[in-house]
Amino acid sequence: MSDASAAGTRPRVTIVVARARNGVIGRDNALPWRLPEDLAHFKATTLGHALIMGRRTFESIGRPLPGRRTIVVTRDRGWAHTGCESAASLPDAITLAGTPCADPSISGNEAMIVGGAQIYREAMTLADRIVLTEIDEDFDGDAWFDAPDPAAWEVVERRDAQSSTGLRYAICDYRRRSGRSGH
């Protein structure tokens, strides 16, 4: 752990999201596609970091993910789940992610925002980075994520691929353009 995270400084805030061509990110609190390669990418990207998510997203997962710190944003002050921490707001969750936790293998240098739609919308003004899986197909859904605004975000890396399920997708690493920080 770095001295910065030990001191509780603000970690880099990264949104991790998969988005269909039409902006859909979910349906009935689940992913509307099967993309095993993106699940593997999600694990590799988030391992060793704090995950910040809303309560409904946590409930759709059902458990803390191994090798990661789980911070759940909820207005319910009495909410608790074994292996999780809670925060009343996204800014509080980001602050918590920058503090040391019981597992020394978890970095406090980067907080991963992993859903749902409401948390993503709020995080867009706070994020430094977006790791976006762009799925080259439209899906029906009830949760959306807007494409990053090119005036505020630039792609620093893009990897195109095709899933074993036949879906074409790209993993894009966006960084906030300088001078455009929401914080």
C-alpha positions in Angstrom: 0.0 0.0 0.0 1.3 3.4 -0.8 1.8 6.3 1.6 -1.0 8.2 -0.3 -3.6 5.5 0.4 -2.4 5.1 4.0 -3.0 8.8 4.5 -6.5 8.5 3.0 -6.1 10.7 0.0 -8.6 10.6 -2.8 -8.0 7.6 -5.1 -8.3 7.7 -8.8 -11.9 7.1 -9.7 -12.5 4.6 -12.5 -15.9 3.7 -14.0 -16.0 0.1 -15.2 -19.0 -0.6 -17.5 -20.2 -2.7 -20.4 -22.6 -0.9 -22.8 -24.6 -2.0 -25.8 -24.5 0.1 -29.0 -27.9 1.6 -28.0 -26.6 2.5 -24.5 -28.2 -0.3 -22.6 -26.3 -1.6 -19.6 -28.9 -3.8 -17.9 -32.3 -5.3 -17.9 -34.2 -6.5 -14.7 -31.0 -5.8 -12.7 -28.9 -8.2 -14.8 -26.8 -8.1 -17.9 -28.8 -8.7 -21.1 -26.0 -10.4 -22.9 -23.6 -13.3 -22.4 -20.0 -12.2 -22.8 -17.6 -14.4 -20.8 -14.5 -12.5 -22.1 -15.8 -9.3 -20.6 -16.5 -11.0 -17.2 -12.8 -12.2 -17.3 -11.7 -8.6 -18.2 -13.9 -7.2 -15.3 -12.2 -9.5 -12.9 -8.7 -8.7 -14.1 -9.4 -5.0 -14.1 -10.9 -4.8 -10.6 -8.9 -7.4 -8.7 -7.0 -5.8 -5.8 -9.2 -2.7 -5.8 -12.2 -1.2 -4.0 -15.5 -1.8 -5.8 -18.1 0.9 -5.3 -21.7 0.0 -6.2 -25.3 0.7 -5.4 -27.3 -1.6 -3.1 -29.4 -3.1 -6.0 -26.2 -3.8 -8.0 -24.8 -5.5 -5.0 -28.0 -7.5 -4.5 -27.8 -8.7 -8.1 -24.3 -10.0 -7.5 -25.3 -11.4 -4.1 -21.9 -11.5 -2.4 -18.7 -9.6 -2.1 -16.3 -10.5 -4.9 -13.1 -12.2 -3.8 -9.9 -10.2 -3.9 -11.7 -6.9 -3.8 -13.0 -4.5 -1.2 -16.8 -4.0 -1.6 -18.3 -0.6 -0.7 -22.1 -0.3 -1.1 -23.7 3.1 -1.5 -27.1 3.1 0.2 -29.4 5.5 2.0 -30.4 2.8 4.4 -28.2 3.5 7.4 -29.0 0.1 8.9 -27.9 -1.8 5.8 -25.2 -4.4 6.5 -23.8 -7.4 4.7 -20.9 -9.6 5.8 -17.7 -8.7 3.9 -19.0 -5.3 2.8 -18.8 -1.7 3.9 -21.5 0.9 3.3 -21.5 4.6 2.6 -24.3 7.1 2.5 -23.1 8.8 -0.7 -20.8 8.2 -3.6 -18.3 10.9 -2.4 -18.3 9.2 1.0 -17.7 5.8 -0.7 -14.7 7.3 -2.7 -13.2 8.7 0.5 -13.6 5.3 2.2 -12.0 3.6 -0.8 -8.9 5.8 -0.2 -8.4 4.6 3.3 -6.6 1.4 4.4 -8.7 -1.7 4.8 -8.1 -5.0 6.6 -6.7 -6.7 3.5 -3.3 -5.3 2.7 -3.5 -6.7 -0.9 -6.3 -4.2 -1.7 -5.0 -0.9 -3.1 -6.4 2.3 -1.9 -5.1 4.1 -5.0 -8.0 3.4 -7.4 -11.7 3.1 -6.7 -13.7 1.1 -9.3 -17.3 2.3 -9.8 -19.2 -0.8 -11.0 -22.9 0.3 -11.1 -25.8 0.7 -11.4 -27.1 3.4 -13.7 -27.7 6.0 -11.0 -24.3 5.6 -9.5 -22.7 5.8 -12.9 -24.5 9.0 -13.7 -23.3 10.6 -10.5 -19.8 9.2 -11.0 -19.4 10.9 -14.4 -18.6 14.2 -12.7 -16.1 12.6 -10.4 -14.4 10.0 -12.6 -10.9 10.3 -13.9 -11.1 7.2 -16.1 -13.7 5.0 -17.8 -13.0 1.4 -18.8 -15.8 0.8 -21.2 -16.7 -2.4 -23.0 -18.6 -1.3 -26.1 -20.8 -4.2 -27.4 -21.5 -3.9 -31.1 -25.2 -4.8 -30.9 -28.4 -3.3 -29.6 -30.2 -4.9 -26.6 -33.5 -4.3 -24.9 -33.1 -2.9 -21.4 -34.2 -0.7 -18.6 -30.8 0.8 -17.5 -28.6 3.0 -19.7 -25.1 4.6 -19.8 -24.5 7.5 -22.1 -21.5 7.4 -24.4 -18.6 9.4 -23.1 -18.6 13.0 -24.4 -15.5 13.3 -26.7 -15.1 16.9 -25.6 -14.5 15.7 -22.0 -13.0 12.2 -22.7 -10.4 10.7 -24.9 -9.7 7.1 -25.8 -6.1 6.2 -24.9 -6.4 2.5 -25.8 -8.9 0.4 -27.7 -8.9 -3.4 -28.2 -11.4 -4.9 -30.7 -12.4 -8.5 -30.3 -15.1 -11.1 -31.0 -16.6 -13.2 -28.2 -16.9 -17.0 -28.3 -20.6 -16.2 -28.2 -20.3 -14.3 -31.5 -20.7 -10.8 -30.1 -18.3 -8.2 -31.4 -17.0 -5.8 -28.8 -14.2 -3.4 -28.0 -12.6 -2.6 -24.6 -11.9 1.1 -24.5 -9.8 3.0 -21.9 -11.0 6.6 -21.7 -9.2 9.4 -19.7 -10.7 12.7 -18.8 -9.2 15.4 -20.9 -7.1 17.9 -18.9 -8.9 20.9 -17.7 -12.2 18.9 -17.7 -12.1 17.5 -14.2 -15.4 17.4 -12.3 -13.5 17.6 -9.0 
